Amino acid sequence: QPWVLCGNVILNRGRILYAVKNTIKHYSEKAQHYYDLYHSVDAEKVHSDWKAFLHTTQPGIALDVGAGSGRDANWLAEQGWKVVAVEPADNLRTLAQSNAHNSVTWCNASLPALTALPHEPTTYDLILLSAVWMHLPEAERPPALKRLAELLSKNGTLYISLRFGPNDEARPMHPVSYEELATLAESNGLKARNLNPVPGKDGLQRDDVKWVTVEVVKR
């Protein structure tokens, strides 16, 4: 019956929100651990698949979604970019802010809505989602990519890393695929390109974790 279906939808939505909230809470409670962990790897090494983009593109305004320790935001700022760094885990964001580059602005927002971004700018020349997409449940991904498409400037580029490996119950990680992301991109007027037909090694040297970087632009 319709009301049963509606009830199930509401229940599932509640479970999704609860799981995401718990993941954010975990990152906040373990803030120092993740801050140190992420800073143990050089940003340029982590993003070697697309760093050439930075050498051929005039620095503009970047959005780092799920900015964590601020490693990547600071790296971009050092190369002339103005960066809006988004991190919903309060304690991790506080740590990152205390060591932020002058060209990095921090805010508390999260996918899929990203409602608490600064009023200006309205679009970004570069958007980065590093080790974020797998935390989004499948149902949250269509609205998330729709929002990212709205935020991407006409000639902007979006980079999303896809994690392939075991789940972590403390911070749930959902299955991902390039095909799913490419389909979502197409439905939002975007074009995706797989930069790693063969998944790359993990920067933290975990043998059971591999990564694929996807470049997304407007069609």
Disulfide bonds with the S-S distance in Angstrom:
none
